[in-house]
Amino acid sequence: MPDISEKIVAGLPVPETGNKLFHFSGSTLQGKKAPAGFAVSVTSTGTRSFVLFYRHDGKAYLPTLGRWDGNDGGGTLSVKEAIIAADALARDIKSGRRDDPRPDRTRRVEEKAKPVILTISGLLDIWFTRYVEGQLRSATLIKQTVDRLVKPAIGDIGIYDLKRSMIAKLLDDIADNHGEVMANRTLAYVRKAFSWYEVRGHDDNFRSPIVRGMQRSEHARDRILTDDEIRALWKVTGDTTKPFEPMLRFILLTACRRMEAAAITRSEVKHSVWTIPASRYKTKTETVLPLSQAAQDILASMPRVRNVDYIFTRRTRPLGGFSQLKTGIDERCGFSDWTIHDLRRTARSLMSRAGVPTDYAERALGHLVPGIRA
């Protein structure tokens, strides 16, 4: 391992023509260690500059860190400062913070000659506009999921540059932070978008990188809130006209699903009966649910928004952004290992504890009772 110092750099031999590299990978000076690829470039005029050799996507790069300040004409870096700058650049390259290593002029020339490549975000937008929006009942949920979980992670990647490993990492991150169910739901949306784009012949060269076996294993949840957790949640969701907290209480009282509650309208409620249209219900059948007085009181307490029929609403749309809203509730009630759907499961358990017959409880959840019992 060669040594390096101001004196050694000053004594490097000068080539007769062109320039010559002198490598100092691993050399140390005053406790600073040069990274792999660190070198000194000496020209035929005797000018010494510091460079860092590395490869990115199979291509070799040799960016100049700066000139040595001991040159006859001066410079910007001492040897120690050059080692520090090289180490910082090497760390950026390794961590991915340096996305495009090409010099500005090289990048401009290459990008000008390069055809415009559609990005993943662009493909998803085309799919949503032409296939999802106005046609699928779940359009709002699809857009929220894609905008929140997919575009920030892989949206800027060109459709030909997307690799299976990138999809796998995306799904791993979603599963870790939002659960396997959300990861699989997101995968289903992205798979449909890619397949639609490929089958419709928008681009003869595009092939979806998603293959069988990428789906995450889902573990059936059986989480039921304890009595103490119910008390804590009930306490922190009271005395407010904000839509999310009352909606959580409403779900626990009615055992309805999250989106059924979020999109409930005043026109769907007549006296003490809530009629959920088939277009909004999971079984695609119109469902009638009698409301308890406590559930009616929650709906009555919600402020009306002019010209808006939704009850739990922000501006003109049904309530959304549940993950962020739930985080605030978690902090206040002291536990976080629950989902909004767990409230529906908890309500079913409470019905059994109260002695409600099984068929009645199942109908209260909107489940179909099979056979002659129906």
C-alpha positions as CSV (number, residue, x, y, z in Angstrom):
1,M,0.0,0.0,0.0
2,P,1.7,3.2,-1.1
3,D,2.2,6.2,1.2
4,I,0.9,9.6,0.3
5,S,1.8,13.1,1.5
6,E,2.3,16.5,0.1
7,K,5.9,15.7,-0.6
8,I,5.1,12.5,-2.4
9,V,2.6,14.2,-4.7
10,A,5.1,16.9,-5.4
11,G,7.7,14.3,-6.4
12,L,5.5,12.3,-8.8
13,P,7.2,12.0,-12.2
14,V,5.9,14.0,-15.1
15,P,5.0,12.1,-18.3
16,E,6.5,13.3,-21.6
17,T,3.0,13.5,-23.2
18,G,-0.6,13.3,-22.1
19,N,-1.1,12.4,-18.5
20,K,-0.5,9.6,-16.1
21,L,-2.4,8.2,-13.1
22,F,-0.8,7.3,-9.8
23,H,-3.1,5.2,-7.7
24,F,-3.2,5.6,-3.9
25,S,-6.1,3.4,-2.9
26,G,-6.1,2.7,0.9
27,S,-3.3,5.2,1.6
28,T,-3.6,7.2,4.8
29,L,-2.6,10.7,5.8
30,Q,-3.2,12.1,9.3
31,G,-5.8,9.5,10.1
32,K,-7.7,9.9,6.8
33,K,-7.9,6.8,4.5
34,A,-8.2,7.1,0.8
35,P,-11.0,5.1,-0.8
36,A,-10.6,2.5,-3.5
37,G,-10.0,4.3,-6.9
38,F,-8.3,7.4,-5.4
39,A,-5.5,8.6,-7.7
40,V,-3.4,11.6,-8.7
41,S,-3.4,12.6,-12.3
42,V,-0.1,14.2,-13.5
43,T,-0.1,16.0,-16.9
44,S,2.9,16.6,-19.2
45,T,3.0,20.2,-18.0
46,G,3.4,19.1,-14.4
47,T,-0.1,19.9,-13.2
48,R,-1.4,17.5,-10.5
49,S,-5.1,16.8,-9.9
50,F,-7.0,14.4,-7.7
51,V,-9.4,11.9,-9.3
52,L,-11.6,9.0,-8.3
53,F,-12.0,5.9,-10.5
54,Y,-15.2,3.9,-10.2
55,R,-17.8,2.0,-12.3
56,H,-21.5,2.7,-12.5
57,D,-23.9,0.4,-14.5
58,G,-20.9,-1.2,-16.1
59,K,-19.3,2.0,-17.3
60,A,-16.0,3.5,-16.0
61,Y,-15.9,7.0,-14.7
62,L,-13.0,9.2,-13.6
63,P,-14.3,12.5,-12.1
64,T,-11.8,15.1,-11.1
65,L,-12.1,16.1,-7.5
66,G,-9.9,19.3,-7.8
67,R,-6.4,20.5,-8.5
68,W,-3.6,20.2,-6.0
69,D,-3.0,23.5,-4.2
70,G,0.8,22.9,-4.5
71,N,0.8,23.3,-8.3
72,D,2.8,26.2,-9.7
73,G,-0.4,27.8,-10.7
74,G,-2.1,26.9,-7.4
75,G,-5.2,24.7,-6.9
76,T,-8.1,24.1,-4.6
77,L,-7.2,21.0,-2.6
78,S,-4.5,19.8,-0.3
79,V,-3.8,16.0,-0.2
80,K,-5.8,15.6,3.0
81,E,-8.8,17.6,1.7
82,A,-8.7,15.5,-1.5
83,I,-8.9,12.3,0.5
84,I,-11.9,13.6,2.4
85,A,-13.6,14.7,-0.8
86,A,-12.9,11.3,-2.5
87,D,-14.3,9.5,0.6
88,A,-17.5,11.6,0.5
89,L,-18.0,10.9,-3.2
90,A,-17.4,7.2,-2.8
91,R,-20.0,7.0,0.0
92,D,-22.5,8.9,-2.1
93,I,-22.0,6.4,-5.0
94,K,-22.3,3.4,-2.7
95,S,-25.5,4.7,-1.1
96,G,-27.1,5.7,-4.4
97,R,-27.3,9.4,-3.5
98,R,-25.3,10.2,-6.6
99,D,-27.8,9.1,-9.2
100,D,-26.1,10.3,-12.4
101,P,-22.3,10.2,-12.4
102,R,-21.8,11.6,-15.9
103,P,-20.3,15.0,-16.3
104,D,-22.8,17.7,-17.2
105,R,-21.7,18.1,-20.8
106,T,-21.7,14.3,-21.4
107,R,-25.2,14.0,-19.9
108,R,-26.6,16.8,-22.0
109,V,-25.2,15.3,-25.2
110,E,-26.4,11.8,-24.4
111,E,-29.8,12.8,-23.2
112,K,-30.4,15.0,-26.3
113,A,-29.7,11.9,-28.5
114,K,-31.7,9.6,-26.3
115,P,-35.4,9.0,-27.1
116,V,-37.9,10.1,-24.4
117,I,-38.7,7.0,-22.3
118,L,-42.1,6.6,-20.6
119,T,-41.7,6.4,-16.8
120,I,-43.6,4.1,-14.5
121,S,-45.6,7.1,-13.3
122,G,-46.5,8.0,-16.9
123,L,-47.7,4.4,-17.6
124,L,-49.8,4.3,-14.4
125,D,-51.4,7.7,-15.3
126,I,-52.3,6.5,-18.8
127,W,-53.8,3.3,-17.4
128,F,-55.8,5.2,-14.7
129,T,-57.1,7.8,-17.2
130,R,-58.1,5.3,-19.9
131,Y,-59.2,2.3,-17.9
132,V,-59.8,3.0,-14.2
133,E,-61.2,6.5,-13.9
134,G,-65.0,6.5,-14.3
135,Q,-65.2,2.8,-14.9
136,L,-64.1,1.0,-11.7
137,R,-65.8,1.4,-8.4
138,S,-62.4,1.3,-6.6
139,A,-60.9,4.1,-8.7
140,T,-60.4,6.4,-5.7
141,L,-58.7,3.7,-3.6
142,I,-56.5,2.7,-6.5
143,K,-55.3,6.2,-7.2
144,Q,-54.6,6.8,-3.5
145,T,-52.6,3.6,-3.2
146,V,-50.6,4.2,-6.4
147,D,-49.8,7.8,-5.6
148,R,-48.8,7.1,-2.0
149,L,-46.9,3.8,-2.3
150,V,-45.8,3.2,-5.9
151,K,-44.9,6.5,-7.5
152,P,-42.6,7.8,-4.8
153,A,-40.6,4.5,-4.9
154,I,-40.4,3.6,-8.6
155,G,-42.3,6.3,-10.4
156,D,-39.3,8.1,-12.0
157,I,-37.9,4.8,-13.4
158,G,-38.2,4.2,-17.1
159,I,-40.5,1.3,-18.1
160,Y,-37.5,-0.5,-19.7
161,D,-35.3,0.0,-16.7
162,L,-37.6,-1.5,-14.1
163,K,-36.3,-4.8,-12.7
164,R,-37.9,-7.5,-10.8
165,S,-35.6,-6.8,-7.9
166,M,-37.1,-3.2,-7.7
167,I,-40.6,-4.6,-7.6
168,A,-39.6,-7.1,-4.9
169,K,-38.0,-4.3,-2.8
170,L,-41.1,-2.2,-3.2
171,L,-43.3,-5.0,-2.0
172,D,-41.0,-5.8,0.9
173,D,-41.1,-2.1,2.0
174,I,-44.9,-2.0,1.8
175,A,-45.3,-5.3,3.7
176,D,-43.0,-4.1,6.4
177,N,-44.7,-0.7,6.9
178,H,-48.3,-1.5,5.8
179,G,-48.8,-5.2,6.0
180,E,-48.9,-8.1,3.5
181,V,-52.5,-7.4,2.5
182,M,-51.6,-3.9,1.3
183,A,-48.5,-5.2,-0.5
184,N,-50.6,-7.7,-2.4
185,R,-53.2,-5.2,-3.2
186,T,-50.6,-2.8,-4.6
187,L,-49.0,-5.6,-6.6
188,A,-52.4,-6.4,-8.1
189,Y,-52.9,-2.8,-9.2
190,V,-49.4,-2.5,-10.7
191,R,-49.8,-5.9,-12.4
192,K,-53.1,-4.9,-14.0
193,A,-51.6,-1.6,-15.2
194,F,-48.6,-3.4,-16.8
195,S,-50.7,-6.1,-18.4
196,W,-53.2,-3.6,-19.8
197,Y,-50.4,-1.5,-21.3
198,E,-48.7,-4.6,-22.8
199,V,-51.9,-6.3,-24.1
200,R,-53.3,-3.1,-25.6
201,G,-50.2,-2.8,-27.8
202,H,-49.2,0.6,-26.6
203,D,-45.6,-0.5,-26.9
204,D,-44.5,-3.6,-28.7
205,N,-41.2,-3.7,-26.8
206,F,-42.6,-3.5,-23.3
207,R,-42.8,-6.7,-21.2
208,S,-44.1,-6.7,-17.7
209,P,-41.4,-7.6,-15.1
210,I,-44.0,-9.0,-12.7
211,V,-44.1,-12.8,-12.6
212,R,-45.9,-15.5,-10.6
213,G,-44.7,-16.0,-7.1
214,M,-44.2,-12.3,-6.3
215,Q,-47.3,-12.2,-4.1
216,R,-46.6,-11.9,-0.3
217,S,-48.0,-14.6,2.1
218,E,-50.9,-13.2,4.0
219,H,-51.6,-14.4,7.5
220,A,-55.3,-14.3,8.5
221,R,-55.8,-11.7,11.2
222,D,-57.7,-12.6,14.4
223,R,-57.0,-9.4,16.3
224,I,-59.7,-8.3,18.6
225,L,-59.4,-5.3,20.8
226,T,-59.4,-5.9,24.6
227,D,-61.9,-4.2,26.8
228,D,-59.2,-1.8,28.1
229,E,-58.2,-1.0,24.5
230,I,-61.8,-0.3,23.5
231,R,-62.1,2.0,26.5
232,A,-58.9,3.8,25.6
233,L,-59.9,4.2,21.9
234,W,-63.4,5.3,22.8
235,K,-62.0,8.0,25.1
236,V,-59.6,9.5,22.5
237,T,-62.3,9.5,19.8
238,G,-64.9,11.6,21.7
239,D,-65.7,15.2,22.0
240,T,-64.7,16.2,18.4
241,T,-66.4,17.1,15.1
242,K,-63.4,15.9,13.1
243,P,-64.6,13.1,10.8
244,F,-62.1,10.4,11.5
245,E,-62.7,9.9,15.2
246,P,-66.5,9.7,15.0
247,M,-66.1,7.3,12.1
248,L,-64.1,4.9,14.2
249,R,-66.8,4.9,16.8
250,F,-69.5,4.4,14.1
251,I,-67.6,1.3,12.7
252,L,-67.4,-0.2,16.2
253,L,-71.1,0.4,16.8
254,T,-72.3,-0.9,13.4
255,A,-69.6,-3.5,12.4
256,C,-69.5,-2.0,8.9
257,R,-66.4,-2.0,6.7
258,R,-64.1,1.0,6.5
259,M,-65.1,2.3,3.0
260,E,-68.8,1.7,3.7
261,A,-68.5,4.1,6.6
262,A,-66.2,6.6,4.9
263,A,-68.6,7.1,2.0
264,I,-71.9,7.0,3.8
265,T,-74.3,9.8,2.7
266,R,-77.2,11.4,4.4
267,S,-79.5,10.3,1.6
268,E,-78.7,6.6,2.5
269,V,-80.0,7.1,6.0
270,K,-83.8,7.2,6.6
271,H,-84.9,7.6,10.2
272,S,-83.0,4.7,11.9
273,V,-82.2,2.6,8.8
274,W,-79.1,2.7,6.7
275,T,-79.5,1.4,3.1
276,I,-76.1,0.7,1.5
277,P,-76.5,0.5,-2.3
278,A,-75.2,-2.6,-4.1
279,S,-72.6,-0.4,-6.0
280,R,-70.9,0.3,-2.7
281,Y,-71.2,-3.1,-1.0
282,K,-68.7,-6.0,-1.2
283,T,-71.3,-8.6,-2.0
284,K,-72.8,-6.4,-4.8
285,T,-76.2,-6.5,-3.1
286,E,-78.2,-3.8,-1.5
287,T,-77.9,-4.1,2.2
288,V,-80.2,-2.7,4.9
289,L,-78.7,-2.1,8.4
290,P,-80.8,-0.8,11.3
291,L,-78.9,1.7,13.4
292,S,-78.7,1.9,17.1
293,Q,-79.5,5.1,18.9
294,A,-75.7,5.6,19.6
295,A,-74.9,5.2,15.9
296,Q,-77.7,7.6,15.0
297,D,-76.4,10.2,17.5
298,I,-72.9,10.1,15.9
299,L,-74.3,10.8,12.4
300,A,-76.5,13.6,13.8
301,S,-73.5,15.2,15.5
302,M,-71.5,15.6,12.3
303,P,-71.6,19.1,10.8
304,R,-73.2,19.5,7.4
305,V,-71.1,20.7,4.5
306,R,-73.0,22.8,2.0
307,N,-74.0,20.9,-1.1
308,V,-72.2,17.8,0.1
309,D,-74.1,14.6,0.9
310,Y,-71.2,12.7,2.5
311,I,-71.3,12.6,6.3
312,F,-67.7,11.8,7.2
313,T,-66.0,14.1,4.7
314,R,-63.3,16.5,4.0
315,R,-64.4,19.3,1.6
316,T,-66.4,17.4,-1.1
317,R,-65.0,13.9,-1.0
318,P,-65.4,10.9,1.3
319,L,-62.8,10.8,4.1
320,G,-59.4,9.3,3.1
321,G,-55.8,9.2,4.3
322,F,-56.6,6.7,7.0
323,S,-53.0,5.6,7.7
324,Q,-51.8,9.1,8.6
325,L,-55.0,9.7,10.7
326,K,-54.6,6.4,12.5
327,T,-51.1,7.3,13.5
328,G,-52.4,10.2,15.5
329,I,-54.9,8.0,17.2
330,D,-52.3,5.4,18.0
331,E,-50.1,8.0,19.8
332,R,-53.1,9.1,21.9
333,C,-54.6,5.8,22.9
334,G,-51.2,4.1,23.6
335,F,-51.3,1.1,21.2
336,S,-50.8,0.7,17.5
337,D,-51.0,-3.0,16.6
338,W,-54.5,-2.8,15.3
339,T,-56.2,-2.0,12.0
340,I,-59.6,-0.3,11.3
341,H,-61.0,-3.6,10.1
342,D,-60.2,-5.1,13.6
343,L,-63.0,-2.9,14.9
344,R,-65.5,-4.9,12.7
345,R,-64.1,-8.2,14.1
346,T,-64.2,-6.8,17.6
347,A,-67.9,-5.8,17.2
348,R,-68.7,-9.3,16.0
349,S,-67.0,-10.7,19.1
350,L,-68.9,-8.4,21.4
351,M,-72.2,-9.6,19.8
352,S,-71.3,-13.2,20.8
353,R,-70.5,-12.1,24.3
354,A,-73.8,-10.4,24.5
355,G,-75.6,-13.6,23.5
356,V,-76.7,-12.4,20.0
357,P,-77.7,-15.5,17.9
358,T,-75.1,-16.4,15.2
359,D,-77.4,-15.8,12.3
360,Y,-78.4,-12.4,13.6
361,A,-74.8,-11.4,14.2
362,E,-73.8,-12.5,10.7
363,R,-76.6,-10.6,9.1
364,A,-75.6,-7.5,11.1
365,L,-72.2,-7.8,9.5
366,G,-73.9,-8.1,6.1
367,H,-72.9,-11.7,5.6
368,L,-75.2,-13.9,3.6
369,V,-76.8,-16.7,5.7
370,P,-76.7,-19.9,3.5
371,G,-79.4,-22.5,2.8
372,I,-82.8,-22.8,4.4
373,R,-81.7,-20.6,7.4
374,A,-81.6,-17.6,5.1
